[in-house]
Each structure stands twice: as C-alpha cells, then as structure tokens.
Amino acid sequence: MKAAIKKTASIVALTCAGLSGTATAANLAGTDVKFSGYIKLDAIVSNYSEGSLATGNLNRDFYVPALIPVNGLDEGAQMDIHARQSRFRFTTSTATEEGDTITGVLEFDMLATPNGNDRISSSWTPRIRHAFMKYKNWTIGQTWSTFMDVSALPETLDFIGVTDGTIFDRQALVRYTSGAWEFAAENPETTVTPFGGGGRIVADDNVTPDLVARYTHKADWGYLRVAGLLRQLAYDNGDNIDSTDTSIGISVTGKINLDNGDDLRFMLNTGQGLGRYIGLNTANGAVIDANGELQAIDSFGYAIAYRHVWNEKMRSNFTFSALDVDNDTALTGLGVTQKTYSARANLLYSPTKAITVGGEIAFANRETEGGLEGDMNRIQFSAKYAF
C-alpha cells in the first residue's frame, strides 16, 4: 500500500513539475521518467495563384505539395495562427538486473487532427507520434521509418520544409541495429490510383512487411547514409481485382560540416512505387491497368539545404526541394501530379537556448500531367520554447 501511494505521489509530482517547468524527471519504482517537448506558435499568411483553400485544409497549417490548388480564382491572401505543432514527450529509462537499460518514448502533438475549430476554443485532439521501446540493439514500436533520415532535415519554421523530395514516414516497426547497420521490418500500406484516374484507393491488403536496410558512415566532415527499401504493393477489392507488384527504393542522404560552422544537407530519393514514403504521398504507389493489375509508379525526389550561422544567436537556412513523378498517363489520366518544387529562406534568433523566434518566406509550385499549374507564396512567423 505504501509503495502504491509513493508511486502515485511521484506521478503527480512529475506531472506538476513538468507543467510548471521546474523539473523534468522522477523515479517510479526504478524507472526514471522525463517530460520534454516544446510550445510553438505559428502565424502563417498564404496566397495561392489558383484559388484559396478552405479552413481545415492541411496545407494551411504546413506545406503539403499535393494540396496546392491548380484551378480556381485567386481570392487573396489567407492568415492562420495556431499552436497545433506544440508537443509533449515522455521518456522512460529502466535499469535491468543484468545491467542493461530499457528506454521508452511516448510523444503527442495536435497537428493534422480533427475535432477542433478556430471559432471559440481551438481545442484540437492530441495524436500519437511516437510510441516505442529500445532494449539492447532492438527498437520496437511506432517511430520514424528506417528509410527516413531525420538528421538531414533542415531547421525550418514549416513542419517539414523540404517536403517535396523528402522521405517522411512514421509507422510501427521492429528494428535491429548493429554498429553502422540497421535492419527493419515495418508496417505495410499501399496507395493506388484507379485506372483512368480518380480518388486515391488506400488498400490494406499486404501480407508481408516493408523491409528496410540502412548504413551510416560518420566522419569528421559529417556523415553519409544509404538506405534501401523493398516492399509489396497489394490491392484486393474483393471482386475483380487481386493484384500485387514489387516496390524498391533507394535513399542517399547526408550532412557536410563546413569550417565556419555552416553546414550543407542533402537528400536523393528514387524508386518504383515509393508512393506514401515520399512527398507526403503526392503520388500513389501504383496504378491499376486495363487488366486489373497493379503497375508501380516511378518517382525521383531531392532536397538541398544550406545553413549559415550569423553569430551565436542568429542563423539562416536556405532550402530547395523537388519531386518528379513518371506517370503512365494512359493509365493514370491527366489529373495526377507530374512535379512539385519549393524553396524557402528563414532568419532565426535565439535570445536564449530554449527560445527561438523567426520568420520564413516560401514559394512552391505544383503541375499536373494535364498542364494545370498552381503556385503558393507564404510568409510564416514562429516562436518556440523548447523544454
């Protein structure tokens, strides 16, 4: 009974300490618990060359290439102010009798979730981002895909920034790490374009996990990382279509440290059937042909970012990212996205280590196979307190 009371008191103390910012850890029966995260306010002004976006559209909260409108009338700029990117993270550390450590992570934010509004309460629903444990060489749970390189992402006010050509995916996985090598089996999912075009089909018919292998070379100048993806694309509509195809991909990423404290980050991603892995699923993994068979869609994306340090409190990032999709228009139709690109520049200032404020300008373009085209111009201001 006393142990239960002590544990409950520790939980209450941890919660209060985390909310007040006076402490970040407590010990719960041999487990250390740390509360961290950040509070971030974004003010975003966007203008689209081919029409405005309705409130609630994801592209008004952060850049989603596929959602740039390519038809309609220009209705002027739109402004959004939100704190939905704010997040909180619990990290646990448990020592075992054998001298090892078990690490657990549970993280939430409020971005890209429903059940909120801008009229009265702005009370958005939390969503799970990460939920995983690490023990020895194993990582088990939901976290960043092994095919994705978080370290190569630049510091942008936008949620991702170099979205077009970036591999971006969080999902359930089992990963084994041995030195510079990582091997993973991850949750499968297939997105499909109907024959002749139409709304996206999200299939859940895979029988094998997505397989990823990754190697990282580290040096004084920075690092180079190469990852390979092998997966099955599958769709069964229970009627006249029951088909699979093979998807393969390769990702080469890295960071080069310069003598003056600046750095250069890059990403090169290509493959057949990358689909949901690249550009926030701008293109689907496969298209259905006239015989009801899946045909993988090829794509190529890249991103480059230069970070310049002005002084110990001020820095800037200059980025460019692009995606090119090789659609067979005889199968997909002309309404699908052929290519997108975006560029941005920012100025960030940290009066103290835990606070960052800044401004960012961005331009983005999307073009369909039918020649329709739309642009996005955006100015964003942010203030973030990390704890």
Protein Blocks (a to p, Z undefined) as FASTA:
>chain_A
ZZmmmmmmmmmmmmmmmmnopacbdceehiacddeddddddddddddfbbcadehiaklm
pccfklpcfbdcdebjaddddfklpccddddddddfkopacdddddddfehiahiafkln
opacdddfbdcddehjbccdjdddfkbcfklpccdfbfnlpmmlpccdddddddddehjb
ccdddddddddddehiaadddddfbfbdcdddddddddfklccddddddddddddehiag
ccdddddddddddddddfkopacdddddddehklmmnghlmaafbdcdfkopacdddddd
ddddddddfblmbccddddddddddddfklnommbcfbdcdddddddddfbfkbccdddd
dddddddfkopacddddddddddddZZ
